[in-house]
Amino acid sequence: MPLDIARIRSSYPALADGYAYLDGAAGTQVPSSVVAAISGAYLAGLGNVGGSFPASRRSGEMVRACRTAVADLVGGEPSGVILGPNMTTLTYRLAEALSRTWADGDEVVVSRLDHDANIRPWVQAAARAGAVVRWAEVDPASGELDAGQYDRLLSARTRLVAVTAASNLIGTRPDVAGICRKVHDAGALSYVDGVHATPHLPIDVIALGADFYATSSYKWSGPHLGAVIASPALLEALHPDKLRPSPESVPEKFERGTLPFADLAGVVAAVEHLARLDPAAEGTRRQRVIASMTAVEAYEAELFRPMLDGLDAMDHVTSHGRPSCRAPTACFTVAGRRPVEVAAHLGERRVNVWNGDNYAWEFAGALGIRDGGGGVRAGVVHYNDRSDVDRFLAAVAELATGRL
Ligand SMILES: Cc1ncc(COP(=O)(O)O)c(C=O)c1O
């Protein structure tokens, strides 16, 4: 069923400021239900987990509910959901634990398409373990990551392949399921960065073949929190550094210190919000999430098309990459203007966008834009509407030579 965008927008208090929030790739706004869940958790009284009084039991329940909600959003089992401050921190933690199982001469494959958070932790861990790093390359013209190259990159020595489900710079969605099949044929593990993909489409970590799938709730209308989903059996076999008295159990042994319990309640509310986007969706929360995210994907594609066509129609604009399958995120440069100036101009016109390499450091280098200040990134999420896109295009059009 089509999304009721007016209803959805009215559930986001921040949108009332009149800005076009096209900066969702760097973090989304949150609906009032998320704010209410977080404040409700504090108002009800919170204790640390493991105590024998109600406030402590409530926190324990929030942890369980949060793992279940994340598993409903992306698939997998609640007991395989590791919670933590953000994707970068969790990826460093997993890289540290996984690299203990690597030997001199083992191999790790990273991709030039990825955010640096799914590159550097592996490159640094490989250096410590004496492992060799192999690079999957992007085609700078299309912005695609060819899955065929993994036939050459994988070997009997490959231990791990890190790849993104969607580029945070231009939205490219590589054939992750195809890559993961090759990874498993080679006897290696896959670590899929789902931070940019999760807000834009239905995700099934099992169908993708992701041994590890990382996501960040602040990209899908939740609070600042990250999660990595893996099979509990796989996590059992790993031994992260941990404190002596902290739990040995999975996934707790990967979670350092105290979790932000109230924020976990906010994550649950965010998943509920996503599950309710398609009001006609029925069944379990997982089924409603899939129906709603399918509707989100269709709506965003419809909204993104005029945005991209509008950029393409402007002679003073270069839109980078032309991937055949993409999340609704564009990166462009404007003739004679530095990306930072373009973003500042759009800010004056009440349009929020980002400029720079957006931490897709390798990819921005491959596109040839890193040294010139990167690009301007704009994208849509489910709470954007046509007026956001039109205001954005009108503001970019003003930058044609001689007009401003
Ligand atoms: C694709 C992608 N991966 C990883 C990250 C890092 O996520 P976090 O801020 O949760 O560490 C980001 C953040 O923008 C991202 O867009």
The ligand as an SDF file (V2000), in Angstrom:
LIG
                    3D

 16 16  0  0  0  0  0  0  0  0999 V2000
   27.7950    3.0040    5.1530 C   0  0  0  0  0  0  0  0  0  0  0  0
   28.2620    3.4170    6.5100 C   0  0  0  0  0  0  0  0  0  0  0  0
   29.0160    2.5670    7.2120 N   0  0  0  0  0  0  0  0  0  0  0  0
   29.4500    2.8580    8.4440 C   0  0  0  0  0  0  0  0  0  0  0  0
   29.1660    4.0640    9.0340 C   0  0  0  0  0  0  0  0  0  0  0  0
   29.6510    4.3450   10.4120 C   0  0  0  0  0  0  0  0  0  0  0  0
   28.5740    4.2210   11.2700 O   0  0  0  0  0  0  0  0  0  0  0  0
   28.6330    4.6700   12.7920 P   0  0  0  0  0  0  0  0  0  0  0  0
   28.4700    6.1490   12.8190 O   0  0  0  0  0  0  0  0  0  0  0  0
   27.4710    3.9570   13.4170 O   0  0  0  0  0  0  0  0  0  0  0  0
   29.9290    4.2300   13.3470 O   0  0  0  0  0  0  0  0  0  0  0  0
   28.4030    5.0140    8.3380 C   0  0  0  0  0  0  0  0  0  0  0  0
   28.1150    6.3230    8.9130 C   0  0  0  0  0  0  0  0  0  0  0  0
   27.7880    7.2650    8.2750 O   0  0  0  0  0  0  0  0  0  0  0  0
   27.9220    4.6670    7.0440 C   0  0  0  0  0  0  0  0  0  0  0  0
   27.1790    5.5180    6.3280 O   0  0  0  0  0  0  0  0  0  0  0  0
  1  2  1  0
  2  3  1  0
  2 15  2  0
  3  4  2  0
  4  5  1  0
  5  6  1  0
  5 12  2  0
  6  7  1  0
  7  8  1  0
  8  9  2  0
  8 10  1  0
  8 11  1  0
 12 13  1  0
 12 15  1  0
 13 14  2  0
 15 16  1  0
M  END
$$$$
